[in-house]
């Protein structure tokens, strides 16, 4: 079996605040191979972005406590010095942020910003960096890149700014690309174009991609594997087909139930998950989802509120839930039947 390009083991990221310790990520493990896309899905505050900012080393060491292991091609990023991390960021690993307008400087042209990244990591001249910026703008589908390279971010549309961000992230051909909800603010047409672009570039370069989103429709389009996060923990893991067609955790089932179905009756109401995500300052005991779970009372001896369910991954598939497999089949089938009638 091949060694994964990225391996995260029992990652714990806690922040010190005036109100106490925020357990943003609490025992997360996953693997990612080159040429594959891992979709990380969950509500706001579930720990998705914190996980990936930690991979890149973009955290405040004075306020952050980190435990576990993050291996990138065998190198433990948590024991790597800041200078080496700076060399890796933008070169071996890169990130596309959600808000392109906020991530691009308004004082410099788009081409200068792309070129600066290239020069920093390759030592290229200004002329070479400009040519590389034009090449990357062309590759991500910006029309007339020879002239648009000298435009400022405010002269680009939202979709074009996001393409420029992708060009900047890919200018040094990184082996790991983290996309943090890069299509959230875009209309569906531009969203589809960005998704196709990422898939084409991945096929060309064999890039490993982590795609963060709260939209299961996006996950269905781009991901190979899916990791569902809730309250700083992974509650379910599997291939895209396994998770979306046969969810094994009540939270995943709830996410699917809150989405409109294209092939079911048009008059079936959505079923939003009751309640709100947990406070990570004082998270619930046991299963963190149990205060919002419709099936918690089906588990005997109050295990859901007293004992943390284990996440056992077998052949890449698993869910952290106290319900037995047989009971899930019964309860989840009844839930699906109620949704379609």
PyMOL commands that set and color helices and strands:
alter all, ss='L'
color gray80, all
select helices_A, chain A and resi 48-56+77-79+82-88+100-103+110-122+126-139+145-148+153-155+158-170+188-205+216-222+240-245+250-257+290-292+296-298+300-306+325-339
alter helices_A, ss='H'
color red, helices_A
select strands_A, chain A and resi 6-17+20-32+37-41+64-72+75-76+93-96+176-180+208-213+225-230+233-239+318-319
alter strands_A, ss='S'
color yellow, strands_A
deselect
rebuild
show_as cartoon
